[in-house]
Each structure stands twice: as C-alpha cells, then as structure tokens.
C-alpha cells in the first residue's frame, strides 16, 4: 500500500496517474497547498522540502519526495513502464529527467507570467513563452512517427503529459504541434489517466484541444 500526499498540480498528477496505471493500491492524503498544509509537522516528517507529491510505502517504510524519484521507485516495485533493456531504460530515464529539469519548470514559469500574473513582466512572459515553444517543438520532434515518447508507453509519458494538460495556461495552441496533439489525445483517452487526473479533486478534468474548423 502506498500513502500518497498530493494536490491538484501537474507534479501531483504524475503520481496518481502512475499508481492507477500500475494498479498499485494507495490511499490519498490531500495536502492543500493554498491553506499551507505543506508546512505542517506531519507533512514535514514525510518530506523536509515541503512540496507535493510525496509517498510512503507502508510495506517497507520507504518515504520519497520529488516526483521523478517517485516515478522511478513505482516503476521498479511494479515492474511496469520502465524497460529492462538497458538502452530503452536509459532513454526513458533521459526523458523523465528532461521533464524534471526543463519542461516542467519552464512551463510552470510560463503559466505564472502568462496566466496567473499576466502583465506583471513582459520580459519574463516573452522569455518563458519562447522557451516553452522551443520545448514543445523538441517534444513534437521526438513524437514524430511514435505513439509514445520512447515508442512504448512509459513513465516518460506519465511525467510529461500532466504538464501538457495545462497548455491553455501556457498560451500554447497544440494545433501548432501536431505530433504532441495526437499523443496528448491518445494518452488522455486512457482510463487510468482520467482517473488519476481527478486525485484528489474528482471534479477536475484535463483540458482538451479544440481543432480549428
């Protein structure tokens, strides 16, 4: 059993989607980051970084924070979505690290300056939109001729997809990235993705693109 500490963010959704895909039993502890739950003593005992998501494996007592590390851990204990072949395995880890190191942080800043704080800084908005578009182009190129990021569905897709699901906040038109668009819709159609996206708030649904007529 996994205890999941999470909220309605792209990083949080990675883990609930992974748990649903891997069919690992889990319980949810909603950490309301707007109410400051992440600074409670109870949560600090799980992660000193005061950020969601975090997990506790009740069988082993292992606790982990950082969504990339959690994805790797869950893939290891389940034997799913991370290839045993060394070349494919490292290719998958490479794209998880790409999301952790660039795609997620940059898209987060784009949403901050383009959606949540629009008009606060034109320089920042332009800087992060330009880099966001470059990263989407990288992803589009990787997906050309592939159903999924490394060919087969993996934790790389689980890591990247929740960030793309906020494309409206990033002011991205997915029609400009057709391979990303096809992949996004394909992954969104998976029942485990739909269920995991609604953790801990079942009323939230991922944005769906509206193709131009």
Backbone as CSV, one residue per row, in Angstrom:
resi,resn,N_x,N_y,N_z,CA_x,CA_y,CA_z,C_x,C_y,C_z
1,UNK,0.838,-1.187,0.000,0.000,0.000,0.000,0.881,1.249,0.000
2,UNK,0.540,2.204,-0.847,1.251,3.471,-0.915,0.363,4.560,-0.326
3,UNK,0.921,5.356,0.564,0.249,6.556,1.034,0.736,7.712,0.176
4,UNK,-0.195,8.365,-0.507,0.143,9.447,-1.430,-0.273,10.781,-0.839
5,UNK,0.675,11.683,-0.766,0.434,13.044,-0.287,0.485,13.949,-1.515
6,UNK,-0.659,14.586,-1.845,-0.725,15.238,-3.145,-1.730,16.372,-3.162
7,UNK,-1.734,17.107,-4.270,-2.695,18.163,-4.534,-2.896,18.245,-6.044
8,UNK,-3.792,19.163,-6.487,-4.164,19.228,-7.903,-3.128,20.015,-8.719
9,UNK,-1.962,19.439,-8.874,-0.904,20.058,-9.669,-0.394,19.037,-10.679
10,UNK,0.362,19.528,-11.652,0.918,18.620,-12.663,1.830,17.584,-12.027
11,UNK,2.674,18.004,-11.091,3.570,17.045,-10.438,2.798,16.036,-9.601
12,UNK,1.778,16.494,-8.902,0.963,15.574,-8.118,0.261,14.554,-8.993
13,UNK,-0.238,15.005,-10.123,-0.992,14.107,-11.009,-0.121,13.038,-11.647
14,UNK,1.154,13.316,-11.809,2.043,12.267,-12.319,1.912,10.998,-11.475
15,UNK,1.907,11.186,-10.165,1.984,10.031,-9.276,0.641,9.315,-9.170
16,UNK,-0.450,10.050,-9.089,-1.753,9.376,-9.043,-2.035,8.656,-10.353
17,UNK,-1.616,9.233,-11.476,-1.771,8.543,-12.763,-0.918,7.277,-12.782
18,UNK,0.330,7.375,-12.321,1.197,6.198,-12.294,0.612,5.094,-11.419
19,UNK,0.110,5.450,-10.255,-0.470,4.449,-9.357,-1.678,3.778,-9.989
20,UNK,-2.492,4.553,-10.702,-3.644,3.967,-11.383,-3.195,3.062,-12.526
21,UNK,-2.221,3.522,-13.307,-1.724,2.712,-14.428,-1.112,1.404,-13.935
22,UNK,-0.401,1.462,-12.834,0.294,0.279,-12.313,-0.586,-0.577,-11.415
23,UNK,-1.775,-0.072,-11.124,-2.736,-0.775,-10.263,-2.141,-1.098,-8.895
24,UNK,-1.419,-0.129,-8.361,-0.865,-0.256,-7.023,-1.868,0.331,-6.033
25,UNK,-2.270,-0.406,-5.013,-3.210,0.145,-4.025,-2.613,1.367,-3.331
26,UNK,-3.443,2.377,-3.130,-2.943,3.578,-2.459,-4.062,4.310,-1.753
27,UNK,-3.667,5.072,-0.753,-4.582,5.970,-0.067,-4.094,7.394,-0.290
28,UNK,-5.020,8.329,-0.248,-4.703,9.710,-0.587,-4.788,10.603,0.641
29,UNK,-3.758,11.413,0.823,-3.768,12.474,1.814,-3.711,13.789,1.034
30,UNK,-4.813,14.515,1.008,-4.850,15.789,0.286,-4.087,16.846,1.070
31,UNK,-3.090,17.431,0.422,-2.282,18.487,1.032,-2.655,19.798,0.349
32,UNK,-3.509,20.566,0.980,-3.993,21.817,0.399,-2.877,22.856,0.466
33,UNK,-2.226,23.078,-0.668,-1.076,23.977,-0.677,-1.496,25.435,-0.529
34,UNK,-2.766,25.730,-0.780,-3.241,27.102,-0.606,-3.553,27.399,0.857
35,UNK,-3.814,26.357,1.617,-4.079,26.512,3.048,-2.810,26.350,3.882
36,UNK,-1.695,26.014,3.232,-0.431,25.867,3.945,-0.209,24.504,4.559
37,UNK,-0.979,23.483,4.123,-0.820,22.142,4.693,0.586,21.590,4.513
38,UNK,1.279,22.068,3.477,2.620,21.540,3.192,3.646,21.923,4.246
39,UNK,3.285,22.854,5.123,4.214,23.279,6.168,3.898,22.654,7.529
40,UNK,2.949,21.722,7.544,2.587,21.085,8.812,3.697,20.153,9.281
41,UNK,3.739,19.909,10.569,4.743,18.998,11.124,4.571,17.587,10.564
42,UNK,3.321,17.169,10.374,3.063,15.818,9.872,3.616,15.642,8.462
43,UNK,3.416,16.646,7.619,3.928,16.535,6.253,5.440,16.700,6.232
44,UNK,5.970,17.538,7.100,7.414,17.728,7.165,8.135,16.439,7.558
45,UNK,7.441,15.566,8.274,8.028,14.280,8.637,8.193,13.374,7.418
46,UNK,7.379,13.621,6.385,7.460,12.853,5.137,8.483,13.473,4.200
47,UNK,8.455,14.792,4.068,9.388,15.489,3.184,9.850,16.797,3.793
48,UNK,11.141,16.969,3.971,11.659,18.224,4.507,11.585,19.374,3.507
49,UNK,11.247,19.079,2.251,11.203,20.105,1.206,9.858,20.817,1.132
50,UNK,8.862,20.329,1.878,7.541,20.977,1.940,6.890,21.146,0.571
51,UNK,7.089,20.171,-0.288,6.475,20.192,-1.616,5.778,18.869,-1.866
52,UNK,4.631,18.941,-2.565,3.989,17.704,-3.012,4.501,17.387,-4.406
53,UNK,4.452,16.119,-4.844,3.932,14.964,-4.121,5.004,14.311,-3.252
54,UNK,4.517,13.453,-2.383,5.396,12.601,-1.583,4.650,11.296,-1.339
55,UNK,5.396,10.254,-1.045,4.763,8.957,-0.773,5.407,8.299,0.435
56,UNK,4.653,7.368,0.996,5.184,6.455,1.997,4.718,5.061,1.626
57,UNK,5.665,4.140,1.499,5.354,2.740,1.223,5.138,2.063,2.579
58,UNK,3.904,1.675,2.855,3.591,1.132,4.177,4.218,-0.241,4.400
59,UNK,4.590,-0.933,3.325,5.200,-2.254,3.475,6.666,-2.153,3.884
60,UNK,7.373,-1.185,3.319,8.805,-1.074,3.569,9.155,0.096,4.489
61,UNK,8.218,1.044,4.633,8.504,2.241,5.403,9.237,3.307,4.612
62,UNK,9.548,3.018,3.343,10.264,3.969,2.490,9.424,5.217,2.254
63,UNK,10.013,6.381,2.465,9.369,7.644,2.102,10.175,8.292,0.990
64,UNK,9.468,8.989,0.105,10.140,9.650,-1.016,9.429,10.947,-1.352
65,UNK,10.209,11.961,-1.719,9.662,13.141,-2.354,10.384,13.324,-3.685
66,UNK,9.983,14.307,-4.473,10.400,14.552,-5.852,9.713,13.544,-6.784
67,UNK,8.873,14.090,-7.665,8.015,13.235,-8.498,8.801,12.311,-9.415
68,UNK,9.957,12.756,-9.923,10.755,11.884,-10.776,11.277,10.676,-10.024
69,UNK,11.758,10.896,-8.810,12.242,9.781,-7.986,11.099,8.827,-7.650
70,UNK,9.935,9.382,-7.382,8.779,8.543,-7.048,8.378,7.689,-8.246
71,UNK,8.379,8.285,-9.445,8.036,7.508,-10.642,9.000,6.347,-10.836
72,UNK,10.288,6.599,-10.656,11.277,5.531,-10.800,11.062,4.444,-9.747
73,UNK,10.751,4.840,-8.540,10.507,3.873,-7.468,9.295,3.000,-7.788
74,UNK,8.212,3.628,-8.200,6.994,2.871,-8.505,7.204,1.944,-9.698
75,UNK,7.958,2.419,-10.693,8.255,1.555,-11.838,9.072,0.343,-11.410
76,UNK,10.002,0.553,-10.489,10.842,-0.544,-10.004,10.032,-1.576,-9.226
77,UNK,9.190,-1.110,-8.302,8.488,-2.084,-7.457,7.359,-2.787,-8.214
78,UNK,6.856,-2.141,-9.268,5.762,-2.751,-10.033,6.265,-3.535,-11.234
79,UNK,7.472,-3.223,-11.686,7.994,-3.857,-12.890,7.293,-3.396,-14.151
80,UNK,6.767,-2.163,-14.145,5.984,-1.662,-15.271,6.478,-0.293,-15.747
81,UNK,6.329,-0.073,-17.058,6.529,1.234,-17.690,7.957,1.758,-17.613
82,UNK,8.913,0.863,-17.361,10.335,1.174,-17.438,11.034,-0.080,-17.934
83,UNK,11.502,-0.044,-19.165,12.021,-1.232,-19.836,13.220,-1.833,-19.109
84,UNK,13.356,-3.147,-19.206,14.524,-3.819,-18.632,15.731,-3.739,-19.564
85,UNK,15.479,-3.583,-20.873,16.571,-3.416,-21.825,17.331,-2.134,-21.491
86,UNK,18.652,-2.206,-21.294,19.396,-1.036,-20.818,19.252,0.196,-21.701
87,UNK,19.315,0.039,-23.023,19.229,1.196,-23.917,17.877,1.887,-23.799
88,UNK,16.806,1.087,-23.820,15.462,1.658,-23.716,15.217,2.222,-22.322
89,UNK,15.756,1.545,-21.324,15.597,2.020,-19.946,16.208,3.405,-19.773
90,UNK,17.440,3.581,-20.268,18.102,4.863,-20.118,17.473,5.938,-21.001
91,UNK,16.959,5.547,-22.137,16.231,6.512,-22.975,15.006,7.046,-22.223
92,UNK,14.323,6.136,-21.537,13.143,6.540,-20.765,13.538,7.471,-19.625
93,UNK,14.571,7.096,-18.866,15.030,7.927,-17.757,15.477,9.298,-18.267
94,UNK,16.118,9.315,-19.426,16.551,10.574,-20.029,15.387,11.540,-20.216
95,UNK,14.243,11.040,-20.710,13.100,11.910,-20.962,12.384,12.299,-19.678
96,UNK,12.446,11.435,-18.670,11.925,11.836,-17.358,12.757,12.992,-16.809
97,UNK,14.077,12.891,-16.942,14.954,13.965,-16.476,14.744,15.237,-17.288
98,UNK,14.488,15.105,-18.589,14.179,16.269,-19.436,12.956,16.991,-18.906
99,UNK,11.955,16.237,-18.530,10.760,16.871,-17.967,11.067,17.538,-16.632
100,UNK,11.807,16.850,-15.777,12.098,17.375,-14.448,12.988,18.620,-14.513
101,UNK,13.971,18.601,-15.403,14.947,19.671,-15.437,14.565,20.869,-16.270
102,UNK,13.710,20.673,-17.276,13.389,21.769,-18.183,11.918,21.966,-18.464
103,UNK,11.284,20.942,-18.983,9.905,21.084,-19.449,8.973,21.541,-18.333
104,UNK,9.034,20.895,-17.191,8.151,21.268,-16.087,8.440,22.651,-15.527
105,UNK,9.700,22.928,-15.127,9.998,24.243,-14.569,9.704,25.404,-15.516
106,UNK,10.041,25.248,-16.792,9.810,26.342,-17.742,8.323,26.548,-17.978
107,UNK,7.577,25.456,-18.155,6.137,25.601,-18.366,5.454,26.184,-17.143
108,UNK,5.965,25.850,-15.964,5.424,26.425,-14.747,5.619,27.931,-14.705
109,UNK,6.806,28.386,-15.118,7.063,29.822,-15.159,6.229,30.509,-16.245
110,UNK,6.049,29.835,-17.371,5.205,30.393,-18.429,3.788,30.618,-17.919
111,UNK,3.238,29.627,-17.247,1.886,29.768,-16.705,1.828,30.894,-15.671
112,UNK,2.889,31.031,-14.891,2.925,32.067,-13.850,2.833,33.463,-14.465
113,UNK,3.613,33.701,-15.529,3.678,35.052,-16.100,2.672,35.300,-17.220
114,UNK,2.123,34.235,-17.803,1.179,34.406,-18.900,-0.273,34.252,-18.478
115,UNK,-0.507,33.525,-17.377,-1.886,33.244,-16.957,-2.181,33.815,-15.569
116,UNK,-1.457,33.352,-14.573,-1.779,33.728,-13.196,-1.389,35.171,-12.873
117,UNK,-0.309,35.654,-13.489,0.152,37.024,-13.233,0.403,37.755,-14.549
118,UNK,-0.541,37.629,-15.463,-0.401,38.255,-16.782,-0.198,39.758,-16.634
119,UNK,0.785,40.277,-17.369,1.075,41.698,-17.334,2.086,42.115,-16.296
120,UNK,2.504,41.200,-15.436,3.449,41.550,-14.374,4.835,41.859,-14.935
121,UNK,5.218,41.158,-15.993,6.536,41.365,-16.585,6.520,40.887,-18.025
122,UNK,6.548,41.830,-18.968,6.566,41.454,-20.380,7.829,40.687,-20.726
123,UNK,8.952,41.099,-20.130,10.215,40.408,-20.397,10.118,38.936,-19.996
124,UNK,9.621,38.680,-18.787,9.518,37.308,-18.297,8.524,36.509,-19.128
125,UNK,7.393,37.129,-19.458,6.376,36.437,-20.259,6.962,36.010,-21.603
126,UNK,7.676,36.911,-22.262,8.253,36.598,-23.575,9.359,35.557,-23.463
127,UNK,10.166,35.690,-22.436,11.273,34.745,-22.233,10.752,33.324,-22.048
128,UNK,9.769,33.163,-21.165,9.305,31.811,-20.861,8.390,31.260,-21.951
129,UNK,7.666,32.116,-22.649,6.862,31.625,-23.776,7.772,31.126,-24.892
130,UNK,8.841,31.858,-25.177,9.777,31.445,-26.223,10.394,30.089,-25.896
131,UNK,10.824,29.913,-24.661,11.437,28.634,-24.278,10.395,27.524,-24.208
132,UNK,9.187,27.853,-23.789,8.106,26.853,-23.778,7.843,26.342,-25.180
133,UNK,7.776,27.246,-26.148,7.533,26.845,-27.536,8.691,25.994,-28.066
134,UNK,9.904,26.331,-27.678,11.053,25.521,-28.108,10.956,24.106,-27.557
135,UNK,10.591,23.985,-26.273,10.479,22.671,-25.654,9.342,21.853,-26.263
136,UNK,8.233,22.500,-26.583,7.153,21.793,-27.268,7.626,21.291,-28.628
137,UNK,8.450,22.071,-29.313,8.974,21.640,-30.606,9.895,20.430,-30.447
138,UNK,10.690,20.411,-29.369,11.537,19.250,-29.079,10.668,18.008,-28.881
139,UNK,9.614,18.152,-28.090,8.722,17.026,-27.835,8.026,16.589,-29.113
140,UNK,7.622,17.552,-29.931,6.957,17.234,-31.196,7.884,16.424,-32.103
141,UNK,9.141,16.806,-32.144,10.101,16.070,-32.956,10.320,14.657,-32.442
142,UNK,10.375,14.492,-31.141,10.563,13.161,-30.562,9.379,12.257,-30.847
143,UNK,8.185,12.830,-30.878,6.970,12.036,-31.079,6.683,11.752,-32.551
144,UNK,7.409,12.367,-33.452,7.176,12.129,-34.884,7.404,10.653,-35.198
145,UNK,6.389,10.004,-35.706,6.493,8.590,-36.053,6.402,7.649,-34.877
146,UNK,6.081,8.170,-33.687,5.968,7.330,-32.496,4.618,7.537,-31.834
147,UNK,4.075,6.475,-31.257,2.842,6.601,-30.482,3.093,7.257,-29.140
148,UNK,4.264,6.935,-28.557,4.611,7.452,-27.241,6.052,7.953,-27.262
149,UNK,6.491,8.586,-26.202,7.753,9.316,-26.225,8.951,8.430,-26.546
150,UNK,9.010,7.222,-25.996,10.116,6.317,-26.319,9.625,5.123,-27.135
151,UNK,8.486,5.295,-27.778,7.919,4.238,-28.613,6.829,3.471,-27.922
152,UNK,7.100,2.993,-26.704,6.107,2.294,-25.893,5.729,3.175,-24.707
153,UNK,4.531,2.999,-24.224,4.057,3.807,-23.096,4.936,3.571,-21.889
154,UNK,5.347,4.660,-21.234,6.315,4.544,-20.154,6.123,5.664,-19.145
155,UNK,6.964,5.637,-18.112,6.918,6.707,-17.120,7.326,8.048,-17.724
156,UNK,7.957,8.047,-18.894,8.254,9.316,-19.568,6.958,10.009,-19.973
157,UNK,6.022,9.250,-20.523,4.717,9.815,-20.892,3.964,10.278,-19.657
158,UNK,4.039,9.490,-18.600,3.340,9.826,-17.355,3.921,11.100,-16.749
159,UNK,5.235,11.322,-16.906,5.873,12.517,-16.379,5.512,13.765,-17.180
160,UNK,5.483,13.638,-18.491,5.321,14.810,-19.366,3.867,15.210,-19.553
161,UNK,2.975,14.234,-19.695,1.593,14.528,-20.077,0.878,15.507,-19.135
162,UNK,0.975,15.373,-17.813,0.237,16.316,-16.957,0.652,17.768,-17.153
163,UNK,1.890,18.006,-17.578,2.321,19.378,-17.850,1.708,19.894,-19.138
164,UNK,1.595,19.041,-20.139,0.938,19.452,-21.383,-0.538,19.721,-21.145
165,UNK,-1.119,19.057,-20.155,-2.552,19.238,-19.885,-2.887,20.664,-19.442
166,UNK,-1.870,21.463,-19.121,-2.081,22.869,-18.774,-1.727,23.795,-19.941
167,UNK,-1.840,23.285,-21.161,-1.413,24.057,-22.337,-2.127,25.397,-22.464
168,UNK,-3.374,25.475,-22.013,-4.104,26.740,-22.106,-3.456,27.809,-21.229
169,UNK,-3.013,27.427,-20.039,-2.362,28.382,-19.142,-1.004,28.823,-19.679
170,UNK,-0.403,27.992,-20.513,0.904,28.307,-21.104,0.767,29.063,-22.425
171,UNK,-0.480,29.310,-22.850,-0.772,30.003,-24.111,-0.198,29.252,-25.312
172,UNK,-0.357,27.933,-25.266,0.108,27.067,-26.342,-1.084,26.536,-27.126
173,UNK,-1.019,26.654,-28.448,-2.004,26.067,-29.342,-1.442,24.725,-29.811
174,UNK,-2.021,23.642,-29.342,-1.496,22.321,-29.695,-1.599,22.014,-31.182
175,UNK,-2.443,22.747,-31.903,-2.526,22.564,-33.353,-1.189,22.874,-34.029
176,UNK,-0.364,23.688,-33.384,0.937,24.023,-33.956,1.953,22.899,-33.756
177,UNK,1.605,21.931,-32.933,2.491,20.798,-32.639,1.699,19.511,-32.845
178,UNK,1.490,19.117,-34.090,0.542,18.030,-34.397,0.897,16.684,-33.773
179,UNK,2.180,16.384,-33.641,2.545,15.100,-33.033,2.245,15.118,-31.539
180,UNK,2.485,16.267,-30.902,2.131,16.408,-29.492,0.623,16.322,-29.327
181,UNK,-0.110,16.961,-30.209,-1.578,16.938,-30.139,-2.108,15.511,-30.214
182,UNK,-1.648,14.738,-31.191,-2.120,13.356,-31.345,-1.782,12.540,-30.101
183,UNK,-0.559,12.700,-29.615,-0.122,11.971,-28.411,-0.937,12.390,-27.199
184,UNK,-1.166,13.681,-27.058,-1.909,14.181,-25.900,-3.301,13.567,-25.842
185,UNK,-3.986,13.563,-26.963,-5.334,12.997,-27.013,-5.291,11.490,-26.762
186,UNK,-4.287,10.825,-27.305,-4.142,9.375,-27.123,-3.972,9.028,-25.643
187,UNK,-3.098,9.747,-24.956,-2.863,9.473,-23.537,-4.083,9.865,-22.706
188,UNK,-4.725,10.975,-23.070,-5.911,11.437,-22.330,-7.047,10.425,-22.371
189,UNK,-7.058,9.576,-23.404,-8.110,8.581,-23.535,-7.928,7.362,-22.655
190,UNK,-6.802,7.241,-21.998,-6.560,6.091,-21.133,-7.360,6.250,-19.839
191,UNK,-8.058,5.201,-19.444,-8.936,5.287,-18.274,-8.148,5.581,-16.998
192,UNK,-6.949,5.021,-16.879,-6.141,5.260,-15.685,-5.702,6.721,-15.610
193,UNK,-5.441,7.326,-16.758,-5.061,8.740,-16.792,-6.241,9.603,-16.350
194,UNK,-7.404,9.281,-16.857,-8.596,10.040,-16.483,-8.869,9.927,-14.983
195,UNK,-8.727,8.731,-14.449,-8.984,8.535,-13.023,-7.911,9.203,-12.171
196,UNK,-6.653,9.036,-12.559,-5.564,9.616,-11.796,-5.564,11.130,-11.813
197,UNK,-6.039,11.716,-12.901,-6.084,13.177,-13.013,-7.009,13.771,-11.957
198,UNK,-8.036,13.027,-11.569,-9.024,13.528,-10.620,-8.664,13.317,-9.168
199,UNK,-7.383,13.085,-8.876,-6.930,12.896,-7.491,-6.170,14.149,-7.055
200,UNK,-6.534,14.784,-5.945,-7.613,14.387,-5.028,-8.976,14.991,-5.342
201,UNK,-9.075,15.835,-6.385,-10.336,16.508,-6.707,-10.972,15.856,-7.929
202,UNK,-12.005,15.051,-7.706,-12.622,14.295,-8.791,-13.378,15.190,-9.754
203,UNK,-13.613,16.453,-9.384,-14.362,17.343,-10.273,-13.487,17.922,-11.376
204,UNK,-12.167,17.820,-11.244,-11.273,18.401,-12.242,-11.072,17.438,-13.410
205,UNK,-11.106,18.013,-14.611,-10.890,17.240,-15.822,-9.829,17.920,-16.666
206,UNK,-9.032,17.159,-17.396,-7.992,17.783,-18.221,-8.594,18.576,-19.369
207,UNK,-7.922,19.666,-19.731,-8.357,20.457,-20.887,-8.175,19.643,-22.153
208,UNK,-9.112,19.762,-23.059,-8.999,19.089,-24.354,-8.914,20.124,-25.444
209,UNK,-8.029,19.897,-26.419,-7.867,20.865,-27.506,-9.097,20.897,-28.399
210,UNK,-9.291,22.031,-29.030,-10.408,22.202,-29.954,-9.833,22.503,-31.331
211,UNK,-9.741,21.478,-32.190,-9.144,21.689,-33.515,-9.840,22.808,-34.278
212,UNK,-9.042,23.555,-35.041,-9.617,24.606,-35.876,-10.520,24.017,-36.943
213,UNK,-11.655,24.682,-37.256,-12.552,24.151,-38.297,-11.891,24.203,-39.661
